[in-house]
Amino acid sequence: MRRLAFLAGLAGLVALWAFAARESLPAILPGPLAVAKALGTILSERTFWTETLLPSLGRAAAGLALAFPVGAPLGLLGWRWPAVSAFFAPLRLILMGMPAPILAILCILWFDGGTVTVILTVAALLLPVFQLATAEGMSAIDRQLAEMACVFRVPAARRLHRIVLPAVWTALGPALRIALANALRVTLLTELLSGAEGLGSAVQSAQSWLQTDRLFALVLIILALIGLAEAGLTSLLRERKRS
């Protein structure tokens, strides 16, 4: 039933899009067929996969890979020693409150404006997400259950698997969903502002040359990537709950 409702909503959006496109110029709002044709052209280009898509995905993944091993330990330390959390609170508030475009511009000014800039921007914006999620997950551990496990001398590995990780995952799982989507969004934004090769640069090029059908096709690809990432993590979360 939910799938049918989703498909019905999607069909309604496409129908509305097609109707609006007939009342607009193609350079302003291309129709679904024109965008589908542009999408097929993009996907058939080998350079799109090697010089546009892969660099952006690599930068987003590298930003995540840098943010997690820094943010998670900071969250763990802040949970164990509140003074550590208070010490890093000003930096966390700055990173969480600063708009992504401003941080991206600052990183472009401070660094080379290429791959390093994109990775550092992604990592800086996602670091507080993992820090807070880890701290909240550790706070969700059932103290009585943990004490009981210690009394009965449950092996540390079993306590970690059965008590600690499930509690941490309740906060870290949703945080990963947010981080995955935001990693790609921030990557595109920084590439767009810095001119680095990738999806952001492709979007800027399509906009500059008024290739609106290609621009819409790139947007569909970006939305599909975010949707696939979130669907994969949602499936992982469900499997984790069942186990």
N, C-alpha and C positions, 0 to 999 in steps of 0.2 A: 504493500500500500504506500509506503514512504517513497519507494522508488518511482512508482507511478506518479505520485504527487510531484516529485522532483523533475521527472521528465515533462510533466504537464507545465510546470513553471518555466522550464527551459524553453519548451516550444512556444510558450506565450511571449517570452523575451525575444526570441528570434522573429516571431511574427510582428511584434511591435517594432523591432529593429528594421525589418524589411519595409514596413509601412512608412516609417520615418525616412528611410533612405530614398524612397521614391519621391519624397517631397523636398529633398536636399540635393545639392550638387555632389558628385562623386568625390571631389577633392575635400569636401567637408565631412560627409558621412557616406562611405561606400556601403553597398548592400552585402548581404551574407554570401551571395554567390561570388562576387568579386573578391571578397576576403578569403573565401575558401580556395579560389584559384591562386591567390597570392600565397596562401599557406602551403599549398602543394608545391609551388615554385621554390619557396624557402626550404622546405624539407628535402627537396631533391638536390639542393646545392651542397656539395661536399664541404666547401669552405665554411658553410654555416655551422656544421657540426664540429669542425676542427679549430676554427678561428673565432667563432662567436659563442657557441653554446658551452663547449668544454672549458674555456678560460673562465667564464662567469661561474659555472658550477664549481670549478676548482677553487676559486677565490672564496665563494660562500662556504664551502666545506672547510677550507683552511681557517677562515674566521671562526667557525664553530669549534674546530679542533683546538684553536688557541684559547677561546673564551671558556670552554668547559674545564680544562685542567687548571685554570687559574681561578675561575669563579667558584667551582665546587669546593676546593680546599678552603677558600676564604669563608664560604658559608659554614663549613664544618668548624673552622676555628672560631668564628663568631658565635656559633651555637654553644661551643664548649667554654669560651671565655668572652662574655659580653663586652668587655673592654675593647677587644679586637674589633668587634662589630661597630662599636661607637667610634673607634679610631678611623675606620674606613667609611663611616656614614656620610661625611661631607662629599667625598669623591663619588660615592654611589648616588647621592642625590643629584650631583652635577651631571653624571652620565645619564641618569634616568630622566632628568628634566630638560636637558639640552635637545632641541630639535635635531633630527638626523641630518638635514641639509647643512646646518651650521657646523656640526661636528665634521661632516665630510669636507666642507670647505677648509676648516682649520687643518685637517689632516693633509689635504692637498697642498696647503701653504707650507706645512712643516716637513713634509716628506716629498718623494719624487713624483707623486701624482700617478704612479703606475700600480702594479700588482700589490706592492707593500702597503700603499695607501689604502686600497680597498680592503685588504685583509685586516689591517689595524682598525679601520673604521667599524667593520662588522664585529670584530672582537670586543672593541670598547663598548658598543651598544648592547651586546649580549651578555657581557660579563656580569652585570648586576642581576640579570634574569636567573642565571645559574647560582649565583651567590644566595639570593633570597629563597629560591626553590630548595636548595640543599638545607639551609637553616630551618625552613618551615617543615621539611620532611623529617629532619632529625627531631624536631619538637613534637612531631606526631607519634613518636614511638611510645608505646604503652609502657610506662615505667614499672607497673606491677608485673607485667609479663616479662620484662627484661630482668627484674630482680628475681623472679621465680626461676628464670633460666639460669641465673648465676647460682642460686641456692642449690639447684639440682645438677649443677656442673655440666650444663649443656655445652658441647664443644663450640668454640668460638666461630668456626666456619658455619655451623648449623644455626647459631644465633644470628649471624650476619645474613644468612639466606632466608630464614623464616621470620625474623623480627625486624631487623634494621632495614634491609633492602625494600621490603613491601611498604614500610612507612615512608621511606624517602621517595619511592617511586610514585606515591600518591600526589606529590607536589612536583617531582622532577619530570614525570611523564607529560603532563599538560605544558610544562615550561618548554620542553623539547619541541612540542608542536608549534608553540609561539616562536621559538627561536629559529626553527627551520624556515618558516615563512618569512620572518623578518630578515634572516640572513640573505635570502635571495633579493628581497626588496631593497635592502641597504646596499647590496652589491650593485644592483642596477642603478640606484641613485648615484653612488659614488663614481661609477663608470660614466654615467651621463654627465656629471659635473667635471670630471677630470679628463675625459676624452680617451680613457683607456679602452683598448679593444675588448669587445664582448657584447653582451646583449644590450647594455646601456648605450654603447656607441652605435649599435645597429638601430636602436630606437631613435637616437638623435639624427642619424643619417636619413632615415625614412621621413622624419618630420621636416628636416631641412629641404629635402627634395620634393616635398608635398606628395610623397607616396603613401597616401592615407590608407589604402588597402593593405599595403605591406606593414604599416604601423599597427593596424588592427590585428593582422595575423601574428605579429610579434607579441602583442598583448595576450592573444589567445594562448600562445605557447607558454608565456610566463604564468598565466593563470593555471594552465594544465600542469606545469611543473609544481606549483604550490599545492594544487589539489592532490596530485599523486603523492607528494611528500606527506601531507596531512593524513591522507587515506592509509598510507603505509604505517604511520605512527599510531593511528587510531586502531588499526588491526593489531598492532603490537601491544597496545594498552589492553585490549580486550583479552588477548591471549595471556597476558600477565595476570589479569584478574582471575581468569579461570584456573590458572595454575596456583 
